[in-house]
């Protein structure tokens, strides 16, 4: 009898341990405020196959995640679970470092489900993909690794189209301008900032966009030998910044920048008038000097222009174009050719010796 009790107790303990082990292996999920045992997913239903895809992703089998997602979409063309499957496939490619393939999955999802449950999550992931491309990540095409900054910019534009008026759309358009600005592509940066201000003129980012556009326009001025349109646009932009966002303009020193631009414009006017005088066009030169004095009376170039007008009024010599450097070198060479050749050291020594013999 005693032996029977011992065997019964031992059997109960083994059964309890086995049941505990089975419970430990069984996975649970939090549902409706409590932990519920998860049913092992099986193929044959959309819910079961979605569970398999989730399991692949959760356990880091990203390649299998994508493969199972393709199979699911082909098998269940009208399932309401397709949005999540597309999102998981895109996420799987993202984790594999295949950013453009991930973007294509997310783009397919966003187009098919513009107000879906996973819309915002996938849109943010697209922004991360664009940022990865702009900061040097490569697009993988088979064995090739290609630069993809252009694709990154295109993705940012698509984000703005998918969610117009959203905070993420604003950040996307602003990022385009900042990218071009950092690369010193002034015309592209100005265009991007103008597009942002056209759509989001009341955004908290508007002062930054307007200031950056003005600076980009000013940086696009290449010098007096080139078109001065960027310089004129920069002056207008800084004046508008001063009027619209005075605090930002004050911090950026907009008033001083405008004064410098006006001085640069006066300098260019003076150079133009001086060129007319040197090339013998007296009336054009006088008109240029007078226009400079009228438009920028406090400039130091206006003072120089007045001096030139006074000189021309009393019949002073007009400025003439200077000879190029090579011409002056040729003249000095001709003069040296006409001069008598210097005596050689040998001839000089022989002449001195003959004088001593005498």
C-alpha positions as CSV (number, residue, x, y, z in Angstrom):
1,X,0.0,0.0,0.0
2,X,2.8,2.3,0.9
3,X,4.5,1.6,-2.3
4,X,1.3,2.4,-4.2
5,X,1.1,5.8,-2.6
6,X,4.7,6.6,-3.5
7,X,4.1,5.7,-7.1
8,X,0.9,7.8,-7.3
9,X,2.7,10.9,-5.9
10,X,5.6,10.4,-8.2
11,X,3.3,10.1,-11.2
12,X,1.4,13.3,-10.2
13,X,4.6,15.2,-9.9
14,X,5.8,14.1,-13.4
15,X,2.5,15.1,-14.9
16,X,2.6,18.5,-13.2
17,X,6.1,19.1,-14.5
18,X,5.1,18.1,-18.0
19,X,2.1,20.4,-18.0
20,X,4.2,23.3,-16.6
21,X,6.8,22.7,-19.4
22,X,4.1,22.7,-22.0
23,X,2.7,26.0,-20.6
24,X,6.2,27.5,-20.6
25,X,6.6,26.7,-24.3
26,X,3.2,28.1,-25.2
27,X,3.3,31.8,-26.2
28,X,0.8,34.3,-25.0
29,X,-0.4,37.7,-26.2
30,X,-2.0,40.7,-24.3
31,X,-5.6,41.0,-25.4
32,X,-8.5,42.8,-23.8
33,X,-6.6,43.5,-20.6
34,X,-5.3,40.0,-20.0
35,X,-2.7,37.5,-21.3
36,X,-4.3,34.9,-23.7
37,X,-2.6,31.8,-25.0
38,X,-1.6,32.2,-28.6
39,X,-2.9,29.6,-31.1
40,X,-0.2,28.3,-33.3
41,X,-0.7,29.7,-36.8
42,X,-1.3,27.2,-39.6
43,X,-1.8,27.6,-43.3
44,X,-5.1,27.4,-45.0
45,X,-6.8,30.6,-43.7
46,X,-5.9,34.3,-44.1
47,X,-5.7,34.7,-40.3
48,X,-3.4,31.7,-40.0
49,X,-1.0,32.7,-42.8
50,X,-0.9,36.3,-41.4
51,X,0.1,34.7,-38.1
52,X,2.9,32.9,-39.9
53,X,4.1,36.1,-41.5
54,X,4.1,37.8,-38.1
55,X,6.0,35.0,-36.5
56,X,8.7,35.1,-39.3
57,X,9.1,38.8,-38.7
58,X,9.2,38.6,-34.9
59,X,11.9,35.9,-35.0
60,X,14.1,37.9,-37.5
61,X,13.4,35.7,-40.6
62,X,12.9,38.7,-42.8
63,X,13.5,37.0,-46.1
64,X,10.8,34.4,-45.3
65,X,8.6,37.3,-44.2
66,X,8.7,38.8,-47.7
67,X,8.3,35.4,-49.4
68,X,5.3,34.5,-47.3
69,X,3.8,38.0,-47.9
70,X,4.0,37.6,-51.7
71,X,2.3,34.2,-51.3
72,X,-0.5,35.7,-49.1
73,X,-1.2,38.5,-51.5
74,X,-1.5,36.2,-54.4
75,X,-3.8,33.7,-52.5
76,X,-6.1,36.3,-50.9
77,X,-6.7,39.2,-53.3
78,X,-9.6,40.8,-51.3
79,X,-8.5,40.0,-47.7
80,X,-8.8,42.9,-45.2
81,X,-5.5,41.7,-43.8
82,X,-3.5,42.7,-47.0
83,X,-2.5,46.1,-45.6
84,X,-0.7,44.6,-42.6
85,X,0.9,42.0,-44.9
86,X,2.3,44.7,-47.2
87,X,3.5,46.7,-44.2
88,X,5.3,43.7,-42.7
89,X,6.9,42.9,-46.1
90,X,8.2,46.4,-46.4
91,X,9.5,46.3,-42.8
92,X,11.2,43.0,-43.6
93,X,13.0,44.5,-46.6
94,X,14.0,47.5,-44.5
95,X,15.5,45.3,-41.8
96,X,17.5,43.6,-44.5
97,X,19.0,46.9,-45.7
98,X,17.1,46.7,-49.0
99,X,15.7,50.2,-48.7
100,X,14.4,50.8,-52.1
101,X,12.6,47.5,-52.1
102,X,11.1,48.4,-48.7
103,X,10.0,51.8,-50.2
104,X,8.2,50.0,-53.0
105,X,6.3,47.8,-50.6
106,X,5.3,50.8,-48.4
107,X,4.3,52.8,-51.5
108,X,2.1,50.0,-52.7
109,X,0.4,49.9,-49.3
110,X,-0.1,53.7,-49.1
111,X,-1.7,53.8,-52.5
112,X,-4.0,50.9,-51.8
113,X,-4.9,52.0,-48.3
114,X,-4.7,55.9,-48.1
115,X,-6.6,55.9,-44.8
116,X,-5.5,52.6,-43.5
117,X,-4.5,51.6,-40.0
118,X,-0.8,51.4,-40.8
119,X,-0.7,54.5,-43.1
120,X,1.2,56.8,-40.7
121,X,3.7,54.1,-39.6
122,X,4.6,53.3,-43.3
123,X,4.9,57.0,-44.2
124,X,7.4,57.6,-41.4
125,X,9.3,54.6,-42.5
126,X,9.5,56.1,-46.0
127,X,11.0,59.3,-44.5
128,X,13.6,57.1,-42.8
129,X,14.4,55.5,-46.2
130,X,14.8,58.9,-47.9
131,X,17.1,60.1,-45.1
132,X,19.2,57.0,-45.4
133,X,19.6,57.6,-49.2
134,X,20.5,61.3,-48.7
135,X,23.1,60.4,-46.1
136,X,24.9,57.9,-48.3
137,X,23.1,54.5,-48.1
138,X,23.1,52.6,-51.4
139,X,20.3,51.2,-53.4
140,X,20.8,47.4,-53.9
141,X,20.1,46.0,-57.3
142,X,21.4,42.4,-57.5
143,X,25.2,42.6,-56.9
144,X,25.3,46.4,-57.5
145,X,25.4,49.1,-54.9
146,X,24.3,52.4,-56.4
147,X,24.1,55.9,-55.0
148,X,20.5,56.9,-54.5
149,X,20.3,60.6,-53.4
150,X,18.0,61.3,-56.3
151,X,15.6,58.5,-55.2
152,X,15.7,60.0,-51.7
153,X,14.6,63.3,-52.9
154,X,11.8,61.7,-55.0
155,X,10.6,59.8,-51.9
156,X,10.4,63.1,-50.0
157,X,8.2,64.6,-52.7
158,X,5.9,61.6,-52.6
159,X,5.6,61.9,-48.8
160,X,4.4,65.4,-49.3
161,X,1.9,64.2,-51.9
162,X,0.6,61.4,-49.7
163,X,-0.1,63.6,-46.7
164,X,-0.5,67.2,-47.8
165,X,-0.7,69.6,-44.9
166,X,0.8,67.2,-42.4
167,X,3.8,67.8,-40.2
168,X,5.7,65.1,-42.0
169,X,5.0,66.7,-45.4
170,X,6.4,70.0,-44.1
171,X,9.5,68.3,-42.8
172,X,9.9,66.4,-46.1
173,X,9.8,69.6,-48.3
174,X,12.1,71.5,-45.9
175,X,14.6,68.6,-45.9
176,X,14.8,68.9,-49.7
177,X,15.8,72.6,-49.5
178,X,18.3,71.9,-46.7
179,X,19.8,69.1,-48.7
180,X,20.4,71.3,-51.7
181,X,21.7,74.1,-49.5
182,X,24.2,71.9,-47.8
183,X,25.5,70.9,-51.3
184,X,25.7,74.5,-52.4
185,X,23.2,74.0,-55.1
186,X,21.8,77.5,-54.6
187,X,19.2,77.6,-57.4
188,X,17.7,74.2,-56.4
189,X,17.7,75.2,-52.7
190,X,15.9,78.5,-53.5
191,X,13.3,76.7,-55.6
192,X,12.6,74.1,-52.8
193,X,12.3,76.8,-50.1
194,X,9.9,78.8,-52.3
195,X,7.8,75.8,-52.8
196,X,7.6,75.2,-49.1
197,X,6.7,78.9,-48.4
198,X,4.0,78.7,-51.1
199,X,2.3,75.7,-49.4
200,X,3.1,76.4,-45.7
201,X,3.7,80.1,-45.3
202,X,2.2,80.1,-41.8
203,X,4.3,77.1,-40.6
204,X,6.7,77.5,-37.6
205,X,9.4,76.5,-40.1
206,X,8.6,79.4,-42.5
207,X,11.2,81.9,-41.0
208,X,13.9,79.3,-41.5
209,X,12.8,78.6,-45.1
210,X,12.6,82.3,-45.9
211,X,16.0,83.1,-44.4
212,X,17.7,80.1,-46.1
213,X,16.2,81.1,-49.4
214,X,17.6,84.7,-49.1
215,X,21.0,83.4,-48.2
216,X,21.0,80.9,-51.0
217,X,20.0,83.6,-53.5
218,X,22.9,85.8,-52.2
219,X,25.4,82.9,-52.4
220,X,24.3,82.4,-56.0
221,X,25.8,85.8,-57.1
222,X,29.0,84.8,-58.7
223,X,30.6,88.3,-59.1
224,X,30.5,91.5,-61.2
225,X,31.4,89.7,-64.4
226,X,28.1,87.7,-64.2
227,X,24.4,88.2,-64.1
228,X,23.4,90.3,-61.0
229,X,19.8,88.9,-60.8
230,X,20.6,86.7,-57.7
231,X,22.0,89.8,-56.0
232,X,18.8,91.8,-56.7
233,X,16.6,88.9,-55.6
234,X,18.6,88.5,-52.4
235,X,18.0,92.2,-51.5
236,X,14.2,91.7,-52.0
237,X,14.2,88.5,-50.0
238,X,16.0,90.0,-47.0
239,X,13.7,93.1,-47.1
240,X,10.7,90.8,-47.0
241,X,12.2,88.8,-44.2
242,X,12.7,92.0,-42.2
243,X,9.1,92.9,-42.8
244,X,7.5,89.5,-42.2
245,X,9.7,88.0,-39.5
246,X,11.6,90.9,-37.8
247,X,12.9,88.8,-35.0
248,X,14.5,86.2,-37.3
249,X,15.8,89.0,-39.5
250,X,17.4,90.8,-36.5
251,X,19.2,87.6,-35.3
252,X,20.5,87.0,-38.9
253,X,21.7,90.6,-39.3
254,X,19.4,91.3,-42.2
255,X,19.8,95.1,-42.1
256,X,23.6,94.8,-42.3
257,X,23.3,92.3,-45.2
258,X,21.0,94.6,-47.1
259,X,23.5,97.5,-46.6
260,X,26.3,95.3,-48.0
261,X,24.2,94.3,-50.9
262,X,23.5,97.9,-51.7
263,X,27.2,98.7,-51.6
264,X,27.9,95.7,-53.9
265,X,25.2,97.1,-56.4
266,X,26.8,100.5,-56.3
267,X,30.2,99.0,-56.9
268,X,28.9,97.1,-59.9
269,X,27.3,100.3,-61.3
270,X,30.5,102.2,-60.9
271,X,32.4,99.4,-62.7
272,X,29.9,99.5,-65.6
273,X,30.2,103.3,-65.9
274,X,34.0,103.1,-65.7
275,X,34.0,100.5,-68.5
276,X,32.0,102.9,-70.7
277,X,34.4,105.7,-70.1
278,X,37.4,103.5,-70.9
279,X,35.9,102.4,-74.1
280,X,35.2,105.9,-75.2
281,X,31.5,106.1,-74.6
282,X,31.4,109.3,-72.7
283,X,27.6,109.9,-72.6
284,X,27.0,106.3,-71.3
285,X,29.7,106.8,-68.7
286,X,28.2,110.1,-67.5
287,X,24.7,108.6,-67.3
288,X,26.0,105.6,-65.3
289,X,27.8,107.9,-62.8
290,X,24.8,110.1,-62.4
291,X,22.5,107.1,-61.9
292,X,24.8,105.7,-59.3
293,X,24.8,109.0,-57.3
294,X,21.0,109.2,-57.5
295,X,20.4,105.6,-56.4
296,X,23.1,105.3,-53.7
297,X,24.0,108.8,-52.6
298,X,25.6,107.6,-49.3
299,X,27.9,105.0,-50.9
300,X,31.6,105.5,-51.2
301,X,31.2,104.6,-54.9
302,X,28.9,107.6,-55.3
303,X,31.7,109.8,-54.0
304,X,34.1,108.4,-56.6
305,X,31.5,108.7,-59.4
306,X,31.1,112.4,-58.5
307,X,34.9,112.9,-58.7
308,X,34.9,111.3,-62.1
309,X,32.0,113.6,-63.3
310,X,33.9,116.7,-62.0
311,X,37.0,115.6,-63.9
312,X,35.1,115.0,-67.1
313,X,33.3,118.4,-66.8
314,X,36.6,120.3,-66.7
315,X,37.9,118.4,-69.7
316,X,40.1,116.0,-67.8
317,X,41.6,113.1,-69.6
318,X,39.3,110.1,-69.9
319,X,40.2,106.8,-68.5
320,X,41.5,104.4,-71.1
321,X,41.5,100.7,-71.2
322,X,44.7,99.2,-70.0
323,X,46.9,97.1,-72.2
324,X,46.9,93.4,-71.4
325,X,50.0,92.2,-69.6
326,X,51.3,90.3,-72.5
327,X,51.2,93.5,-74.7
328,X,53.4,95.4,-72.2
329,X,55.8,92.5,-72.1
330,X,56.1,92.6,-75.9
331,X,56.8,96.4,-75.8
332,X,59.5,96.0,-73.3
333,X,61.0,93.1,-75.3
334,X,61.1,95.3,-78.5
335,X,62.8,98.1,-76.6
336,X,65.4,95.6,-75.3
337,X,66.0,94.3,-78.9
338,X,66.8,97.8,-80.2
339,X,69.2,98.6,-77.4
340,X,73.0,97.8,-77.9
341,X,74.0,94.4,-76.6
342,X,76.0,94.4,-73.4
343,X,79.7,93.5,-73.6
344,X,80.6,90.0,-72.7
345,X,83.0,89.4,-69.7
346,X,85.7,88.0,-72.1
347,X,85.6,91.1,-74.3
348,X,85.8,93.4,-71.3
349,X,88.8,91.6,-69.9
350,X,90.7,91.6,-73.3
351,X,90.1,95.4,-73.7
352,X,91.5,96.1,-70.2
353,X,94.6,93.9,-71.0
354,X,95.3,95.8,-74.2
355,X,95.1,99.1,-72.4
356,X,97.6,97.9,-69.8
357,X,100.0,96.7,-72.6
358,X,99.9,100.2,-74.1
